[in-house]
Amino acid sequence: MHILIETERLILREVEYIDENDLFEMDADPAVHLYIENNPVKSIDEITKVIKQLKEQYIKNGIARWAVVDKTTNECVGWSGLKYSNQTINNYTNFYDLGYRFKRKHWGKGFATESSIAILNYGFEKLNTEKIFAITDPKNINSKKVLTKLGFEFMETFDYHGDPTDWFELKKSTWKYKK
């Protein structure tokens, strides 16, 4: 298992098949999916397919969402990371998108912020990108708070597959948590 980044409390690494049960616990929870298509997974096989897709993204794009592991318990508490999008979303193509998702029992512990700071540093330093984007449901107040705390700027609300979606942008030149 290759550790990509360590923070004070977390290990960030590629998602592995050993994470299936933890990711199933997270993605089967309707509260976790409230603002993400409202479609929780129903079987471990669905998670296995997601892990396979992530592994394909690691190979194809060199990056995808990473497992977030609590150093104290060694539990996979969720995932966080950059995804390279070569599909057009909101008139943008070929960009990095920050995303995160955690088990409900770990909400409010600062894991989204802590993991995202490390990931954004990675994106700006290692991937040498000038901008990173993020999208969220306009009603997802907690996610919007995290993005604002990280320094993302709200750009607009756009139509994403028939749903209003907030589009955020963070520029390398304005990134405030540089190492």
C-alpha positions, 0 to 999 in steps of 0.5 A: 500500500503506497502512502501518498500523503500524511497529515497530522491525523490522516493517511491519504493513499490509493483506494484498495479493495480492502476498503470495500466494507468501509466504503460500503458503510459510507455509500449505503448511508442515505444521509451521505447521499442526500446531496449526491444524486440521492442514490445510496449503494445497495450492494458491496458489488457496487463498491467493488465496481467503484474501486475498479473505476478509481484504479483505472483513473489512477492508471489513465490520469495519474490521479483519482480520489484517495482513501482517507485513513485515520492514523489512530484507528487505521479505519478508512473514514472516507475518500478525498482527492482530485479527479481529472475531468476530460469531459466538459462540465459547465463549459470546462474541459481538462481540469482537476476537481476536488471532491470528498466524502466521509462516513456520517459518524466522522462528519464535523471532525475537520477531516474534509478540510485537513485532507483537502489542504494536503490534496490541494498542495499536491495539486498545485505543487506536484501537478503544477495546475493553476486552478482547481474546481469543485462542485456541490449542491447549493443546499449542501451548506457544510460542503460550501463552508469547507470550500470557502474555508479552503479559499475557493471562490463561488463562481456561479450556479449552473445546470448539471444533469437537470439539477442546480449545482454550485461551481467553485474555483481556487487559483494557485495564486490565491492559495493560502495554505501553501507549504 
